[in-house]
Each structure stands twice: as structure tokens, then as C-alpha cells.
Amino acid sequence: MAITAQEVNKLRQMTGAGMMDCKKALTEAEGDFEKAIDILRKKGQKVSASRADRETKEGTIVTHVSEDSTTGTLLSLTCETDFVAKNDEFVAFANTLLDLAVSNNANTAAEVNALPFENITVAEKIVEMTGKIGEKIEVSHFEKVTGEAVVPYIHSNGKLGVLVALTNTSGADVEEAGKDVAMQIAAMNPVAVDKDGVDASVIEREIEVGKDQARQEGKPEEMLEKIALGKLNKFYKENTLLSQAFVKDNSKSIAQYLDSVSKGMTVAAFKRVSIG
């Protein structure tokens, strides 16, 4: 059967293999992309065998904190199946990439992918690993946080990670408090540190939703704005970190809990990454 240039290019984009190799494989497979990929792999091609449109909903998260605890880094390496995510080689590769990123002061996933790795780039090494493992692999997140004291947390399943940066610590030992706050972030998924950090589009949406709810409840039009602002304040309390009730002690907000640990201590920033 005739193989079109578009089909050859599609297979090339999916696998990273050469144009002629892709054309030969498609011809041999009679246009079947799955078979063509298997043919390329059997012939020893370093192909990205797991189709670009595959979703990577499994993986592992690894973190690193500098010796002075002022900089925290988080990397998530994702794949397609839990079986691969728990593989020792896969986890070791994630840690190797994190170490490489930290030593080269990378700031984004794109920068990590461009770093040199064994005479090739990280991106090329990932293609090589993909061909070896048979699943799509990617550095899906790379986050960095700085502050007076940065505390990391990785949930027991390895698929949820948090970095929290504390400020105004007054030199106190904040490891336990930082861990408590990081676990709060993991569990409650706040949208920002406080109301000042909430995106304007989110605020606008919440106000409009509040007005619409009040309107449907039959409230007078002149009262809608006031009612919506009241609902917005409730949104802040439930969805911004410092205003949230502390999970371990609902009588305190996170802001009050931190202040009780060390007067004036608060959260400067946080990052939360979840796989799947």
C-alpha cells in the first residue's frame, strides 16, 4: 500500500526515528502505526515508543533542599503505568535528573530537558529511556521555592509533593511546623497563600457565581453585590492557606498556628504538585 508523507512525518514525530526508517516500517506494517513502532523497536531504534498523545498519569516526585534550607526544588518524572513508576531504575533516574538540575541551577522543566547528560541532552536521554521501557516518560514539573526556611513533603504514594517556604522564623526550629503546613497544603490544596495572591480572574468568577446564586434565591438586585462579597470572604477562608482552619486543630487558622510556634512567622510561598 502507498504510504503518504504525512503518515511518515506523523510516525517520525511519535518516535523520533529517521524519515526513511519510518517509511520502511510503515510499509512493512501496511500502515498500522502500532506495528510500525514495534518494528522500529525490534530493529534497535531508539524510539519514543509511547506515542506523543499518551497520557502520563503515573510517576514519582522527588525533592531537594539546600544545606542552609533556603532553597527547595521539586521534580516530577511521569510515565504511563504504576508498574514503571515503582521501578527502582525509574526512581533512580528521577533522582539523577534532580541532582543534575540542582547542580546546574535549572529553573524550569525546559531548562532541565536541555541539560547535558552522558554526551547527549536530558531530553534525548528521556527518548532513549522511553524506547527502553516502552512508555512515554517526561519531566512534567520542575518547581523551585526560596525563603528563610524551606520544608519539603512527599505523600506516601510518591505522587503528591509540596515545598513550603517560611519567613520571619526568628531562627526557630521550624521543621515540624513546616511539615504540618506542607501536609495541610497537600490535603486542602489552597489556591494561594492569602487573598492577595488569588488571581483576579478567580475573584471575578467567584463574585459572579455568588451573585447568580443569590439571584436564583430571589434576593433583591441591589443586595446581590453585598451577598456575593460575603460569599467571596467565605471562599478566601476555605481556599487560601493562611485563612484555612488548621487540620490538626480546627480552633486555629494556619496563620494563628504559625504565630503560636514563632511570633510573626508566616508562609512566603508554596508549590504543590500532584501526578494523575
Secondary structure, 3 states (H helix, E strand, C coil): CCCCHHHHHHHHHHHCCCHHHHHHHHHHCCCCHHHHHHHHHHCCCCCCCCCCCCCCCEEEEEEEECCCCCEEEEEEEEECCHHHHCCHHHHHHHHHHHHHHHHCCCCCHHHHHHCEECCEEHHHHHHHHHHHHCCCCEEEEEEEEECCEEEEEECCCCCEEEEEEEECCCCCCCHHHHHHHHHHHHHHCCCECCHHHCCHHHHHHHHHHHHHHHHHCCCCHHHHHHHHHHHHHHHHHHHEHHHCEECCEEEEEHHHHHHHHCCCCEEEEEEEEECC
